[in-house]
Amino acid sequence: MRILVAPDKFKGSLSAQEAAAAIAEGWRAGSPPNLDLEFCRRPVADGGEGTARIVCEALGGSWVSCTVRDPLGRPVSAKYALVSQGSMRSAILDMSEASGLWRVAPDERRVERQSTYGTGEMLTHALRCSGADRVVIGVGGSATNDGGTGVAAALGFRFLDGSGLELEPVPANLPRLDRLVPPGDLSWLSGRVVAAVDVFNPLLGERGATRVYGPQKGLAGETEIRALEVGLNRLADVVAAWREEDFRDRPGAGAAGGLGFGLMAFCGAEVHRGFDEVAGLLRLAEAVAKSDLIITGEGSLDAQTLEGKAPAGVAALARRFGKACIAFAGRVDPGARPLLLEHFDEVAALAGGSVPTAEAMRRAPELLRACAAEVAARWA
């Protein structure tokens, strides 16, 4: 029996690779000893943190390091992956490597001053120094809400106020934005950038970047939210006048504090569902077709899981090939369980959800192995 184990990370407790190992170990332990099992471990990602590592390890890529700015403008060492498939060389970047929330301590967070400039430096390095033919940017885990203006500034864009004075490209300055000045040559970016997203929010409004994700980054209260919303709206107006095209309502524009918007507007990026991009690079459909049972999972299974997250993508591939699919999670939202069971043949929470969250995260490897063994015994 061939079993494909293809989980995403259990955020805060297990990498996707560690989760895949724990599931395989537990499943073998819970299965009858005379059952011939062959495991194919294929950790997955959906454009969030860890995407570059997943692709690099699966395809035998290499790591490239460069010095860039973190969200507050401090120099840090960041890395991205280079992978080759045939004659195509791709650079896989996690924007969170330069501009992630993990880069900024909780007591330092000032969303109105934080920038994606370092992500733009990584992008430039990948295309101009590493010989990449294309760049796939995993858009997730950001500390920023700048609409991608930091990336644009790193590429040579200038942002001016009504007096012609140059503005630092941070959210606090966007309400004063009057016009932008693009660099002379953007041809080196043409058709070479892909934004891999796992959320499809627009830039603005109730489902936009600021209102949905701002509080996770430290925004507190309606006043701060409105101020950043005004700035992003102004940015969208100025970009629309320059490009003669409006990107603010495009699906994925609100990803990573509007970085999705910025990559479309300033880089001409295509926006792809992150899981689909990763699955294509990993040839995941072929692995599903060759397997008898598919197992996936992530830290939390809820209604959002079905909106572009990796486990839902794995389940869709399993359905396409008529294979059963089981999902494990640290937590399964009880209200979403009926909806989840329309996509998965079984969903299982570590320790049945009876262990407090902090303890479950600390004991995640042990609990995931035990949960997999229990489900394996029943399925056998």
C-alpha positions, 0 to 999 in steps of 0.5 A, spaced: 500 500 500 502 506 497 501 512 502 502 519 500 504 524 506 503 531 504 502 536 510 503 543 510 507 546 517 503 546 523 505 553 525 509 554 531 510 547 533 512 543 527 515 544 520 511 541 514 517 536 514 517 534 521 509 533 520 510 528 515 515 524 519 511 524 525 504 522 521 508 516 517 511 514 523 505 514 527 501 510 521 506 505 521 505 504 528 498 503 528 497 499 522 498 491 522 505 488 522 503 484 516 501 490 512 506 492 506 506 499 507 510 504 502 510 511 504 512 517 500 513 523 504 512 530 500 511 536 504 507 542 501 506 549 502 501 554 499 505 560 498 506 562 506 512 561 510 516 555 509 515 555 501 522 556 499 524 550 503 519 545 501 521 547 494 528 547 495 529 540 499 524 537 494 528 539 488 535 539 490 536 546 490 541 551 493 540 557 497 543 564 496 544 569 501 544 576 501 544 582 505 537 586 505 533 590 510 528 588 515 521 591 515 524 597 520 530 598 515 535 594 519 540 590 515 539 582 515 542 576 512 536 573 508 536 567 503 532 564 497 532 558 493 534 556 486 531 550 483 532 548 476 527 544 472 530 542 465 532 549 462 528 553 467 532 556 473 527 559 478 528 563 484 523 561 490 523 567 495 519 567 502 517 575 502 517 573 510 524 572 510 526 579 509 519 582 511 516 577 516 513 579 522 518 574 525 523 579 524 520 585 528 519 584 536 512 585 539 515 591 542 518 594 536 512 593 531 510 600 528 506 598 522 505 605 519 513 605 519 514 598 516 516 596 509 517 591 504 524 594 501 528 588 503 523 583 499 524 588 493 532 587 494 531 580 494 527 580 488 532 584 485 538 580 487 535 573 484 534 576 477 540 580 476 545 577 480 543 569 481 541 568 473 534 566 475 529 566 469 523 567 473 522 569 481 516 565 485 515 570 491 511 566 497 506 572 499 505 570 507 507 572 514 508 579 513 509 584 518 508 590 513 502 594 510 505 598 505 501 596 498 508 593 496 511 600 495 517 598 499 518 593 493 517 598 488 522 603 491 528 597 491 526 597 484 527 604 483 520 607 483 520 614 487 514 616 490 512 624 491 508 629 495 504 635 492 510 639 492 515 634 489 518 632 495 520 624 495 516 620 500 519 614 504 515 609 502 512 607 508 504 607 510 504 613 514 506 617 508 501 614 503 496 619 504 500 625 502 502 621 495 501 625 489 504 621 484 510 616 482 516 616 478 517 609 475 525 607 473 527 608 466 527 601 464 522 595 467 523 590 461 528 586 465 522 584 470 517 583 464 513 576 465 518 574 470 515 574 477 509 570 480 506 572 486 504 565 490 498 567 495 494 563 499 489 568 500 485 572 495 482 578 499 482 585 495 486 591 497 481 595 501 475 594 505 472 590 510 475 584 507 482 588 505 489 587 507 488 592 513 482 590 516 483 583 516 490 582 517 492 589 520 490 587 528 495 581 527 501 585 526 500 590 531 494 595 529 490 597 535 483 601 534 479 604 528 483 610 528 490 606 526 486 602 521 482 608 518 489 611 517 492 606 513 486 604 509 486 612 507 493 611 505 492 604 501 486 608 497 491 613 495 496 609 493 491 605 489 488 611 485 495 614 484 497 607 481 491 607 477 492 613 474 499 611 472 498 604 469 491 606 466 489 600 470 486 598 477 488 593 481 485 594 488 479 589 487 483 584 484 483 577 488 490 577 492 491 584 492 490 584 499 495 579 501 501 580 505 499 587 507 497 589 499 504 586 497 500 582 492 497 589 489 504 592 489 507 586 485 501 586 480 502 594 479 509 595 479 512 588 477 507 586 472 506 579 476 502 574 475 498 572 481 497 564 482 494 560 487 500 558 492 498 551 492 497 550 485 504 553 484 508 549 489 504 543 487 506 544 479 513 545 481 513 538 486 509 534 480 504 533 486 499 530 481 503 525 479 505 522 486 497 522 488 496 518 482 501 513 484 498 512 491 493 509 494 491 513 500 493 521 501 494 524 508 495 531 509 494 536 515 496 543 518 496 546 524 488 548 524 483 546 520 477 551 519 473 554 514 479 558 511 482 552 510 478 551 504 480 558 501 486 556 498 490 553 503 494 547 502 490 541 505 484 543 501 489 543 495 491 536 496 484 534 497 482 536 491 487 532 487 485 526 491 478 527 489 480 528 482 484 521 482 479 518 486 483 517 492 481 517 499 484 523 503 485 524 511 487 530 514 490 531 521 490 538 525 492 541 531 485 544 532 479 542 528 474 548 528 467 544 530 463 549 526 467 547 520 467 540 521 461 538 516 464 543 511 471 540 511 468 533 511 465 534 504 472 535 502 476 530 506 474 523 508 476 524 515 479 530 519 482 528 526 485 533 531 491 531 536 488 528 542 481 529 540 482 536 541 482 535 549 489 538 550 490 545 551 493 549 545 499 551 549 501 543 551 498 541 544 503 545 541 509 543 545 507 536 545 506 536 537 510 530 535 508 525 540 501 527 539 501 527 532 504 520 532 499 518 537 493 521 533 496 518 526 496 511 529 489 511 532 486 513 525 491 508 522 488 502 526 481 504 524 482 504 517 486 498 517 
